[in-house]
Amino acid sequence: MSLEKSGGFRARSGSGRNSSRTTDGGAGAQRRSGGGAGKRGRTQSSHRPKGDVAGTRAGSTKKAAPGGSVRPLTPGIDAPRAAALHVLRAVRADDAYANLILPGLLRTHGITDRDAAFATELTYGTLRQLGVLDEVIDAASSRPLETIDGELLDVLRLSAYQLLNMRVGAHAAVDTGVRLTEGIGQERAKGFVNAVLRTISRKTPDEWMDELAPAGGVAATAFANAHPVWIAESFARVLGDAELDEALAADSERPKVHLAARPGEITAEELALATGGEPGPYSPYAVHLDSGDPGDLEPLRERLATVQDEGSQIIARAVVEAPVEGTDRGRWLDLCAGPGGKAALIGALARIDGTRLDAVEVSEHRAKLVRTATSGLPVNVVTADGRDPGLEPGYDRVLVDAPCSGLGALRRRPEARWRKSEADIAELAELQFELLTSAVSLVRPGGVVVYSTCSPDLRETRGVVDRALAELGVTELDATGLACGMSDTGEHASVQMWPHRHGTDAMFFSVLRVGRA
């Protein structure tokens, strides 16, 4: 078997930073605060290369001038492998996101069809498998992994992935690895790279698995599914051991593209006909596409629809549909609005209902994204810290889509699992509670707060909600009736979604009512 369903069990970051990335674009806890292991026994480490990413900062790939030519990514190397290497460099050195860089890179360099598919599989597969690839490289290398230059490690990871997971012959994988080494200007390291790759090629993927996998338990399941152990343990606390393998495996499956039809502009049925997609099973606004570039779709160009996970749509709808006591006077609030996906859907529903939404975002840059997403809708964007936004209390409905670890969206960012750190969870949970406390203070008696995260970690979900129930004088409503018919959402009144159960990101939401004065 290949190692595609296997992965490192040590959380050694492929990017070199344990950055706290978050949901809805992952800009860190600040943005919404209103906001191989080595040889056996070696301590885990991170790899930070010296220098920049081949002279190109993440996200700044230049397009060719009309009629001009594009400079090769790595001279002498075929374009798909060169593109994959470029993305790995950017991810490692600049904490770039592969899914934001690779599509533009493919367009810029005219990489299409089978070559584009090859580059995509090679890039995303390597990033998903960083942990196990590091284990294999470390076992095959004559020098400790942490002493290998970052750019050489990129080459070794790409080449090892081809040897162990793709239908690329051993000779071709080794040869292109050596040529990539030459292409990055490290001719003196060609012998080293050749030796490591030949050593890797002498064993089958099953033999490497037998040699490197831990013996049984959660650690073995984590290794088999390319996750650090701490993430597997986090999932297991919610799911138990029976579903853990399936849940982790879902993070390595390519998700469908989810579209949201804008209420009042187009129906999901009309959007499905216009795009060739299928209506989603839960959200009345959702349409699923198996593949394709959503930017090419006319309904999205005309702002009749957006790209939005179906789970996110359900949460936005729940804010509007949750029962309040007394008259809804039409004062709604999104306390952590960036980059604006949920605010746009709530705003569209507010327009239909004749109400208004205030949207708070701590970052001015992201506040601009919210303004763009909600243009033409009854949405007022406020740049402020959600923990103390300076707004007048008395809102009927508040959404706290809190900054979180983003463990529920690992399938969308292949490198994310190796960047995250369990040490960040405690800090995030405290921030989440502070935001929830602020939301409760802004809601009128009888109003509701919807608390949501894109994480299934109990410390970020039930832990925060249970603390609010104990300390903030709120009561929890049954959120399952707001999940659009979704079943198997957990044993509590809150809703926990899962990719392997529902086809959405692993999103969580709870509905809290503020008591009467």
PyMOL commands that set and color helices and strands:
alter all, ss='L'
color gray80, all
select helices_A, chain A and resi 29-32+79-94+98-108+113-128+130-140+145-147+150-165+170-183+187-201+205-212+217-224+229-239+244-250+268-275+294-296+298-301+310-321+341-353+364-373+407-412+416-419+423-442+462-471+479-482+499-502
alter helices_A, ss='H'
color red, helices_A
select strands_A, chain A and resi 257-261+278-279+286-289+305-307+331-334+356-361+379-383+395-401+443-453+474-477+495-496+508-514
alter strands_A, ss='S'
color yellow, strands_A
deselect
rebuild
show_as cartoon
